[in-house]
Amino acid sequence: MTQTLLQFFEKRSQEFEKNDFLIIPRDESRLYHPQGYQINFGQASQVVRDWMQVLDRAGYGHGHRVAVLLGNRPEMLLLKLALSGLGISWVPVNPDYRPEEVRYLLQDSGAVLAIASPELLTLMKAGIDLHGEDLPLVVMDTGLADLPVASRVAPLTGPVTPESESSLVYTSGTTGRPKGCVLSHDYEISMGEWYATRGGLIDFKSGKTRIYCPLPLFHVNAAILCFMAVIETGSAEIIPERFRASAWWRELAQTKATAAHYLGIVIPALMNREAEPYEKECKIEWAVGAGVEPTLHRAFEERFGFPLIEVWGMSEMCRMLADCHEPRMIDTRAFGRPQPGLDVRVVDENDNEVARGVAGEMTIRYDANTPRRGAFSEYLNLPEETEKVWRGGWFHTGDTVMMDETDMIFFVDRKKNIIRRSGENIAAAEIEACLQEHEAVERVAVIAVEDAMRDEEVMACVQLKSGSDTIEAKDLFEWCFKRLAYYKAPGWVQFMDDIPVTGTQKIQKHAMFGDGVDPTQDAVDFRNLKRRG
């Protein structure tokens, strides 16, 4: 039966009233809840209802969008439920954004209200100032006080339905600015139901499973995939501020976690640490993630004693693929097989299906009759982009994969112009656009280079304009660092006399370096400067 998020949550909160729901580990250095935090389903339901009343009294309702900048506070998720209960779309803001990036999100989303935590208030204010609109701003610590009266934009009059917009999540675009993925109530509930029923090694136990998820709450992984599966099964989500190798085992033990989420960077960071007593106190049964190096996969499982389950997923599709049934193929980049409700086809550049064992782009759909069922609703303000990725009735993922004779799918590469750094998808085009605005830059090409710790790093190849000899690589690094989230700034910068282009002036990235050449050998390294704050 299709439901709205409020109906879904209320039903589960009644069923699992006393079960632990959201847990924050103790961390005295953290600016919020330094002693930790814990709330059960029944308590959370009351908070959600109280906050809905505050929002409703102020005139916020169905069809409105609210930009929320709360980092990894548990209030981020409770507010998401309260907003959805009134048909308001939750628009999470990346706390690593720069003011210009916040401005773009506010303008593109048409948000009617901004909510920020005290420690992130300056960033939100700066974005609003650049936006130039009289956008109400509310500071939220542990609760939601009275709100300013809603803007002149009236809410919709119709009822909230499963097809109503629940969230607007921005994902890296390949043509510059991030794209807003419109996600419905039904989409989010389906994502949790799908995850909770994969079976095999992914074993949710009602009232007992406690998932430690150190990923950011502005991402689909922590805020929708994990969150909705937790609601579906009466489980608990454990939310640290961010991943820290030094805190991983201690927080797992102290919160009594039974499962975990990871990204590729987590695995080598943990493998490089000396053994510590907390490891033996942990009760982890399984972990789900993506990007573990095959050379580390088996070694990790043998050392720490629990399986790393490689999965594939994206913001645009609520159904993930998972290599969760034995025998797993942990010495490869396998991530699962097609299943009822998720068809997969591997195609060439002309959308012709390739033979088994041949690499091509992975395309997906629900089935032939309802291909878009369970997928995102659209890219906000980009109807042509939405139809482009759905051409031929298949969603084009941009990932290059190979499928074997048993239907197992293996990750090969990213077809899109995307750089994957420490779990963040970074659009090369966005960095290129930023650098191209510099008065000294004639031409720029941004590429991914391998990085032992972060999977990939951003490298900017720059051709300067004549007479710009005084410009240094650090000038261009700082130009990006001030305007883009810290992780998007180039870790490497190299000046080139000439960046090759085609007759139609398209940059030929593949022709910049010869086979076997290390692109970074003559570049300036700024990786140690890419820090938060």
KAFEN-V374290 format. One record per backbone hydrogen bond with DSSP energy under -0.5 kcal/mol. CO is the residue of the C=O (numbers start at 1). NH is the residue of the N-H. E is the energy in kcal/mol with one decimal. If there is no record, write none. Layout:
co	nh	e
CO	NH	E
CO	NH	E
This chain:
co	nh	e
4	8	-2.5
5	9	-3.0
6	10	-2.8
7	11	-2.0
8	12	-1.9
9	13	-3.0
10	14	-1.7
11	15	-1.7
12	16	-2.9
14	17	-0.7
16	19	-1.9
16	41	-0.6
17	42	-2.8
19	41	-2.0
21	237	-2.9
22	39	-2.0
23	239	-2.9
24	37	-1.8
27	30	-1.8
33	36	-2.0
34	27	-2.0
37	24	-3.0
39	21	-2.4
39	22	-1.7
40	44	-2.5
41	45	-2.3
42	46	-1.5
43	47	-2.0
44	48	-2.7
45	49	-2.0
46	50	-2.4
47	51	-2.6
48	52	-2.1
49	53	-1.7
50	54	-1.6
51	55	-2.3
52	56	-2.7
53	57	-2.5
54	58	-1.3
55	60	-2.3
56	59	-1.4
58	150	-3.1
61	64	-2.3
62	156	-3.7
64	89	-3.1
65	112	-2.7
65	113	-0.8
66	91	-2.6
67	115	-2.8
68	93	-2.5
69	117	-2.0
70	73	-1.6
73	76	-1.5
74	77	-1.1
74	78	-1.7
75	79	-2.7
76	80	-1.2
77	81	-1.8
78	82	-2.0
79	83	-2.9
80	84	-2.2
81	85	-1.7
82	86	-0.7
83	86	-1.3
83	88	-2.6
84	87	-1.4
87	63	-2.4
89	66	-2.5
89	91	-0.5
90	92	-0.6
90	168	-2.2
91	68	-2.6
94	97	-2.0
96	486	-0.6
98	101	-0.7
98	102	-2.0
99	103	-2.6
100	104	-2.1
101	105	-2.0
102	106	-2.6
103	107	-2.6
104	108	-3.1
105	109	-2.4
106	110	-1.3
106	111	-1.0
112	136	-0.5
113	67	-2.3
114	138	-2.6
115	69	-3.2
116	140	-2.8
117	120	-1.4
117	121	-0.6
118	121	-0.9
120	124	-1.8
121	125	-2.7
122	126	-2.2
123	127	-2.0
124	128	-2.4
125	129	-2.6
126	130	-1.9
127	131	-2.0
128	132	-1.9
133	135	-2.1
134	136	-0.5
136	114	-2.3
138	116	-2.5
138	140	-0.5
143	141	-0.6
143	145	-0.7
152	154	-0.8
161	164	-1.7
162	186	-2.9
164	185	-1.6
166	90	-2.4
167	183	-2.7
168	170	-0.5
169	181	-3.0
171	179	-2.8
175	177	-0.5
179	171	-2.7
179	181	-0.7
180	182	-0.7
180	380	-2.9
181	169	-2.1
181	183	-0.6
182	377	-2.9
182	378	-0.6
183	166	-3.3
183	167	-1.9
184	188	-2.1
185	189	-2.3
186	190	-2.5
187	191	-2.0
188	192	-1.7
189	193	-2.5
190	194	-2.6
191	195	-2.1
192	196	-2.4
193	197	-0.7
194	197	-0.9
195	198	-1.3
199	202	-1.8
201	203	-1.3
202	199	-0.6
202	204	-0.6
204	206	-0.6
205	208	-2.5
205	209	-2.6
209	236	-2.1
210	212	-0.6
210	258	-2.3
210	259	-1.8
211	213	-0.7
211	238	-3.5
212	214	-0.5
212	261	-2.3
214	243	-0.6
216	219	-1.4
216	222	-0.6
219	223	-1.8
220	224	-2.1
220	225	-2.4
221	226	-2.9
222	227	-0.7
224	228	-2.8
225	229	-1.5
226	230	-2.2
227	231	-2.0
228	232	-2.6
229	233	-1.8
230	234	-1.0
230	235	-2.1
231	234	-0.6
233	207	-0.5
234	207	-0.7
236	211	-2.7
236	238	-0.5
237	23	-2.4
237	239	-0.5
238	213	-2.9
238	240	-0.6
244	247	-1.3
244	248	-1.4
245	249	-0.5
247	251	-2.9
248	252	-2.1
249	253	-2.3
250	254	-2.8
251	255	-1.9
252	257	-2.1
253	256	-0.9
257	283	-0.8
258	285	-3.6
258	286	-0.8
259	212	-2.6
260	288	-2.5
261	214	-0.5
262	290	-0.7
263	266	-1.6
263	267	-0.8
264	267	-0.6
264	268	-0.9
265	269	-1.4
266	270	-2.1
267	271	-2.6
268	272	-1.8
270	273	-1.2
276	279	-1.6
277	280	-1.2
277	281	-0.6
278	281	-0.9
278	282	-0.8
279	282	-0.8
285	307	-0.7
286	260	-1.3
287	309	-3.5
288	262	-2.0
289	311	-2.5
290	264	-1.1
293	296	-2.1
293	297	-1.4
294	298	-0.8
296	300	-2.6
297	301	-2.1
298	302	-2.5
299	303	-1.9
300	304	-2.9
301	305	-2.1
307	287	-1.9
307	309	-0.7
308	310	-0.8
309	289	-2.2
310	323	-2.4
312	321	-2.1
314	317	-1.3
316	376	-2.7
317	314	-0.7
318	320	-0.6
321	312	-2.4
322	324	-1.4
324	201	-2.9
328	330	-0.6
329	332	-1.5
329	334	-0.7
333	411	-2.3
336	409	-2.2
339	342	-2.8
342	339	-1.4
343	365	-1.4
345	347	-0.5
345	363	-3.0
346	354	-2.4
347	361	-2.6
348	351	-2.0
352	348	-2.3
355	358	-1.9
360	401	-3.0
361	347	-2.4
361	363	-0.5
362	397	-2.0
363	345	-2.6
364	395	-3.3
365	343	-2.5
366	341	-0.6
370	373	-1.4
371	366	-2.0
372	375	-1.9
374	318	-2.1
378	182	-2.7
378	380	-0.6
379	382	-2.1
382	386	-2.0
383	387	-2.2
384	388	-2.0
385	389	-2.0
386	390	-0.9
388	391	-1.2
389	396	-2.6
390	393	-1.9
391	394	-1.2
395	364	-2.1
395	397	-0.7
398	415	-2.8
398	416	-1.6
399	362	-2.9
399	401	-0.6
400	412	-2.6
400	413	-1.9
401	360	-2.3
402	410	-2.8
403	357	-2.4
404	407	-1.8
407	338	-0.5
408	404	-2.3
409	335	-2.3
410	402	-1.9
413	400	-3.1
413	415	-0.6
416	418	-2.5
417	428	-1.9
419	421	-0.8
419	426	-3.0
420	422	-0.6
420	456	-0.8
421	424	-2.6
424	421	-2.3
424	426	-0.6
426	419	-3.2
426	428	-0.6
427	430	-0.8
427	431	-1.2
428	432	-2.5
429	433	-2.3
430	434	-1.6
431	435	-2.5
432	436	-2.5
433	437	-0.8
434	437	-0.8
435	438	-1.8
438	441	-1.6
440	442	-0.5
440	465	-2.9
443	463	-3.2
445	461	-3.0
447	459	-2.4
449	457	-2.7
451	455	-1.3
454	422	-2.1
454	456	-2.5
455	451	-1.9
457	449	-2.2
458	491	-1.7
458	492	-1.6
459	447	-2.6
459	461	-0.5
460	462	-0.6
460	494	-2.8
461	445	-2.5
462	464	-0.6
462	496	-2.9
463	442	-2.6
463	443	-2.0
465	468	-1.6
468	471	-1.6
472	475	-0.8
472	476	-1.2
473	477	-2.1
474	478	-2.7
475	479	-1.7
476	480	-1.8
477	481	-2.8
478	482	-1.9
479	483	-0.6
480	483	-1.0
480	484	-2.6
485	488	-2.4
485	489	-0.8
486	489	-0.7
491	526	-3.9
491	527	-0.7
492	460	-2.8
493	524	-2.9
494	462	-2.8
498	500	-0.6
500	508	-2.7
502	505	-2.0
506	502	-2.3
507	509	-1.0
508	511	-1.3
509	512	-1.4
514	517	-1.8
517	519	-0.7
518	521	-1.8
520	523	-1.4
524	493	-1.8
524	526	-0.6
526	529	-1.9
527	530	-1.2
529	531	-1.8
